[in-house]
Amino acid sequence: WCRRTDELVDGPNSSYITPKALDRWEKRLEDLFEGRPYDMYDAALSDTASKFPIDIQPFRDMIEGMRLDLWKSRYRTFDELYLYCYYVAGTVGLMTVPVMGIAPDSKAS
C-alpha cells in the first residue's frame, strides 16, 4: 500500500494526480479498513487490518504527506521537514509495528 501511495505522486503518471485523486485514494483506504477492498492489493491490507490492531491514522497521515508532494519540494525550517519525514516515512513504522509486534510494556508513538 505504501509503495502504491508513493507512486501516485512520484510515479510515471504523477503529473495527472490532483488533490481530488488523493481524496479518492483516502476514501478507498477507508473502504478497505471497513472490509470493502477495491482490488486484490486492497484485499491483502484489509485482511491484515482485520487480524491486527492497525490504526488507520498513519495511513491517512501518509496520504497527507503525498498531498505535500503535490505542491512543495523544499522546506524552510527543520520542523517543517521533520513533519514531512513523519508523513512519508515515520508512518510506515507505525503501520508495521502492530504486525511485527513490540514488547508488551513498549508503546508505539
C-alpha positions as a Markdown table, in Angstrom:
| # | Residue | x | y | z |
|---|---|---|---|---|
| 1 | Trp | 0.0 | 0.0 | 0.0 |
| 2 | Cys | 2.8 | 2.4 | 0.9 |
| 3 | Arg | 4.6 | 1.9 | -2.4 |
| 4 | Arg | 1.4 | 2.4 | -4.4 |
| 5 | Thr | 0.6 | 5.5 | -2.5 |
| 6 | Asp | 4.0 | 6.9 | -3.1 |
| 7 | Glu | 3.8 | 6.1 | -6.8 |
| 8 | Leu | 0.7 | 8.3 | -7.1 |
| 9 | Val | 2.9 | 11.4 | -6.7 |
| 10 | Asp | 6.3 | 10.1 | -7.7 |
| 11 | Gly | 5.4 | 7.6 | -10.5 |
| 12 | Pro | 5.1 | 7.9 | -14.2 |
| 13 | Asn | 1.5 | 9.3 | -14.1 |
| 14 | Ser | 2.2 | 11.7 | -11.2 |
| 15 | Ser | 1.6 | 14.7 | -13.4 |
| 16 | Tyr | -2.1 | 13.7 | -13.6 |
| 17 | Ile | -2.6 | 13.4 | -9.8 |
| 18 | Thr | -4.6 | 16.1 | -8.2 |
| 19 | Pro | -5.7 | 16.7 | -4.6 |
| 20 | Lys | -9.1 | 15.2 | -5.6 |
| 21 | Ala | -7.4 | 12.0 | -6.7 |
| 22 | Leu | -5.7 | 11.7 | -3.3 |
| 23 | Asp | -9.1 | 12.3 | -1.7 |
| 24 | Arg | -10.4 | 9.3 | -3.7 |
| 25 | Trp | -7.4 | 7.3 | -2.5 |
| 26 | Glu | -8.2 | 8.2 | 1.1 |
| 27 | Lys | -11.8 | 7.1 | 0.6 |
| 28 | Arg | -10.6 | 3.8 | -0.9 |
| 29 | Leu | -8.4 | 3.4 | 2.2 |
| 30 | Glu | -11.4 | 3.9 | 4.5 |
| 31 | Asp | -13.4 | 1.4 | 2.5 |
| 32 | Leu | -10.7 | -1.3 | 2.8 |
| 33 | Phe | -10.5 | -0.7 | 6.5 |
| 34 | Glu | -14.2 | -1.3 | 6.6 |
| 35 | Gly | -13.8 | -4.6 | 4.8 |
| 36 | Arg | -14.7 | -3.3 | 1.3 |
| 37 | Pro | -11.4 | -3.7 | -0.7 |
| 38 | Tyr | -11.3 | -2.5 | -4.3 |
| 39 | Asp | -8.8 | -4.9 | -5.6 |
| 40 | Met | -6.5 | -7.8 | -4.6 |
| 41 | Tyr | -3.9 | -5.5 | -3.1 |
| 42 | Asp | -6.5 | -3.7 | -1.0 |
| 43 | Ala | -7.9 | -7.1 | 0.0 |
| 44 | Ala | -4.5 | -8.1 | 1.4 |
| 45 | Leu | -4.3 | -4.9 | 3.5 |
| 46 | Ser | -8.0 | -5.3 | 4.5 |
| 47 | Asp | -7.3 | -8.8 | 5.7 |
| 48 | Thr | -4.2 | -7.7 | 7.6 |
| 49 | Ala | -6.2 | -4.9 | 9.2 |
| 50 | Ser | -8.9 | -7.3 | 10.3 |
| 51 | Lys | -6.3 | -9.6 | 12.0 |
| 52 | Phe | -4.0 | -7.0 | 13.7 |
| 53 | Pro | -4.7 | -3.8 | 15.7 |
| 54 | Ile | -3.7 | -1.5 | 12.9 |
| 55 | Asp | -4.7 | 2.2 | 13.3 |
| 56 | Ile | -5.9 | 3.9 | 10.1 |
| 57 | Gln | -4.4 | 7.3 | 11.1 |
| 58 | Pro | -0.8 | 6.6 | 10.0 |
| 59 | Phe | -2.2 | 5.6 | 6.6 |
| 60 | Arg | -4.1 | 8.9 | 6.4 |
| 61 | Asp | -1.0 | 10.8 | 7.5 |
| 62 | Met | 1.0 | 9.2 | 4.7 |
| 63 | Ile | -1.6 | 10.4 | 2.2 |
| 64 | Glu | -1.2 | 13.9 | 3.8 |
| 65 | Gly | 2.5 | 13.7 | 3.0 |
| 66 | Met | 1.6 | 12.9 | -0.6 |
| 67 | Arg | -0.5 | 16.0 | -0.7 |
| 68 | Leu | 2.5 | 18.0 | 0.4 |
| 69 | Asp | 4.5 | 16.4 | -2.5 |
| 70 | Leu | 2.0 | 17.8 | -5.0 |
| 71 | Trp | 3.0 | 21.4 | -4.3 |
| 72 | Lys | 6.1 | 21.5 | -2.2 |
| 73 | Ser | 9.6 | 20.2 | -2.6 |
| 74 | Arg | 11.6 | 22.4 | -0.2 |
| 75 | Tyr | 11.1 | 23.2 | 3.5 |
| 76 | Arg | 12.1 | 26.4 | 5.2 |
| 77 | Thr | 12.5 | 25.0 | 8.7 |
| 78 | Phe | 13.7 | 21.8 | 10.2 |
| 79 | Asp | 10.3 | 21.5 | 11.9 |
| 80 | Glu | 8.6 | 21.5 | 8.5 |
| 81 | Leu | 11.0 | 18.9 | 7.2 |
| 82 | Tyr | 10.6 | 16.8 | 10.3 |
| 83 | Leu | 6.8 | 16.8 | 9.9 |
| 84 | Tyr | 7.2 | 15.8 | 6.2 |
| 85 | Cys | 9.6 | 13.0 | 7.2 |
| 86 | Tyr | 7.0 | 11.7 | 9.7 |
| 87 | Tyr | 4.3 | 11.8 | 7.0 |
| 88 | Val | 6.2 | 9.9 | 4.4 |
| 89 | Ala | 8.5 | 7.6 | 6.5 |
| 90 | Gly | 7.6 | 7.6 | 10.2 |
| 91 | Thr | 4.1 | 6.5 | 9.4 |
| 92 | Val | 5.5 | 3.3 | 7.8 |
| 93 | Gly | 6.9 | 2.2 | 11.2 |
| 94 | Leu | 3.6 | 2.9 | 12.9 |
| 95 | Met | 1.8 | 0.9 | 10.3 |
| 96 | Thr | 4.1 | -2.1 | 10.7 |
| 97 | Val | 4.6 | -2.3 | 14.4 |
| 98 | Pro | 1.2 | -3.9 | 15.1 |
| 99 | Val | 2.1 | -6.7 | 12.6 |
| 100 | Met | 5.7 | -7.3 | 13.7 |
| 101 | Gly | 4.9 | -6.9 | 17.4 |
| 102 | Ile | 6.5 | -5.0 | 20.2 |
| 103 | Ala | 7.4 | -5.8 | 23.8 |
| 104 | Pro | 4.3 | -5.7 | 26.0 |
| 105 | Asp | 5.5 | -2.7 | 28.0 |
| 106 | Ser | 6.6 | -0.7 | 25.0 |
| 107 | Lys | 4.4 | 2.0 | 23.4 |
| 108 | Ala | 4.3 | 2.8 | 19.7 |
| 109 | Ser | 4.3 | 6.6 | 19.1 |
